[in-house]
Amino acid sequence: MPGLSVTIITLDEADHIAAAIDSVSWADEVIVVDAGSRDGTADLARAKGARVVVRDWPGYVEQKNHAATLARNDWILSLDADERVPAPLAGEIRELLSSDPPQRAYRVPRVTFHLGRWIRTTDFYPDFQTRLYDRRAAQWRGTYVHESVVVNGGSAGELRHELEHYSYRDLADHLDRINHYSTLAARQMHESGRRAGAFDLLVHPPAAFLRNYILRRGILDGTAGLLISLVNSYSVFLKFAKLWELQHNSQQPTSNSHSDGV
């Protein structure tokens, strides 16, 4: 039976870390790689029995891959501090690892608690995340955003039960994160050669709203579904607006603004 190591990377997660560790207390070990928290995250993790390593922040991909190298076991469950593994998912993972799993990595559907309810509509759900993997055959890859576990020469299986996600404190926190991640997304798109124009600004945001509210049934979640659909549409608009700004600024002249003799 393969052993299981849970890895969690943190920075100022005192509000979440204890509950996250409690939800995986059944695992063989829990490793927390902390990037220098000032709110007592590391001490709280140690008090819960986790092995804590403090390491400067190199980026999401590098920190998660480093956490995997610290594990005693090859099978890794990568957990964010704002996530919880409920009993049904824990049982499914334990049953899977009771023998040699047929796949080298597994995706899990993630459900987010936001605006007072579990959101199982819009782009929020099912937010499949590859979190259970054999480090000998899979690693974290990515750039600024959307880092993910990639299986070497293969694909991931799927688990049935949900991973719980307590991502946002409130709508203001949601908007703050959109502002941050849309900047990273625009930068990543710009560096990959993507460009934005009026078509992207006019078409993609309303298309995102229709996808979220109608095709992905946000309408069934009432006002919460409407708000999330609008905010997701705004996120798309902001991403393309920032991409347009990047390409516009990159075309600005770099010579001195004053002419000779002035």
C-alpha positions, -999 to +999 in steps of 0.1 A: +000+000+000+016+033-011+021+058+017+007+094+012+024+127+019+003+159+020+021+191+010+008+226+017+026+258+007+017+288+028+022+326+033+002+342+061-025+315+063-032+316+100-070+317+094-069+285+074-039+263+081-052+244+112-085+233+095-066+223+064-042+201+084-071+186+104-088+175+072-058+154+062-049+141+097-054+105+083-024+109+059+010+095+067+026+129+070+018+166+064+045+189+051+041+227+052+065+248+032+061+284+046+074+314+028+081+335+059+046+341+074+043+368+100+009+358+114+020+326+132+011+302+104+043+281+109+037+278+146+001+268+141+011+241+116+037+227+140+012+226+168-010+205+145+018+180+140+029+191+105+066+191+095+073+228+087+101+241+064+106+278+060+118+288+025+119+321+006+092+324-021+104+314-056+070+312-072+041+287-071+055+260-093+090+260-077+076+260-042+052+231-048+078+210-066+102+216-037+076+206-012+072+173-031+109+166-028+107+168+010+082+140+013+089+105+026+064+090+001+062+092-037+024+097-037+016+133-030-016+151-022-010+188-028-034+209-008-039+247-006-044+262+029-079+273+020-089+238+010-104+209+030-105+172+023-140+160+035-146+124+047-159+111+013-129+123-006-105+110+021-122+076+019-119+075-019-082+084-018-075+058+009-093+032-011-074+041-042-041+038-025-050+005-008-034-011-039-012+001-067-033+029-085-038+024-123-030+060-131+000+082-120-022+112-112-058+121-104-080+151-109-105+160-082-136+182-086-133+213-064-163+231-051-161+267-038-180+283-009-188+319-018-215+344-012-230+322+015-234+289-004-216+261-022-214+271-059-220+242-082-227+263-113-208+288-135-171+284-143-166+277-106-177+241-110-166+215-114-132+231-110-111+200-117-077+201-101-049+175-104-038+172-068-031+135-062+000+123-080+031+101-081+061+125-080+081+100-100+058+105-130+043+140-126+054+175-116+040+210-113+045+231-144+034+266-154+044+302-154+026+331-137-009+317-135-027+283-139+001+262-126-009+225-128+004+190-123+015+174-156+020+137-161+050+127-180+037+110-212+003+102-198-030+115-186-047+118-152-076+098-139-106+114-121-119+111-085-156+114-078-158+132-045-153+169-040-124+190-026-138+219-006-125+254-013-129+284+009-113+308-015-128+343-008-137+361+023-162+382+005-169+399-028-143+426-022-116+399-017-128+382-049-124+415-068-090+421-053-078+387-065-092+393-100-072+425-102-040+406-092-045+375-113-057+394-144-024+413-143-004+380-143-026+365-170-022+395-193+016+394-187+017+356-196-005+362-227+017+391-239+049+371-234+035+342-254+027+365-283-011+370-277-025+404-286-058+421-279-080+445-299-115+459-299-130+425-308-116+409-277-129+437-254-163+437-270-170+400-276-151+379-250-166+395-218-203+391-228-196+357-242-181+348-208-213+361-191-235+340-213-214+309-208-214+313-170-250+324-165-268+303-192-246+274-204-231+267-170-264+273-152-255+303-130-291+313-133-300+284-110-280+300-081-302+331-080-285+364-072-253+347-062-251+330-097-258+364-114-231+381-094-205+354-101-213+354-138-209+392-139-177+391-120-163+363-142-172+384-172-154+414-157-124+393-151-122+384-188-126+421-197-098+432-173-075+405-186-078+417-222-078+454-212-045+448-194-031+429-223-040+457-247-023+482-223+009+460-223+011+459-260+003+496-263+030+506-238+055+483-255+051+503-287+059+537-270+091+554-281+120+549-257+141+578-269+146+610-248+115+631-248+135+663-253+150+671-287+186+682-291+192+717-280+161+721-259 
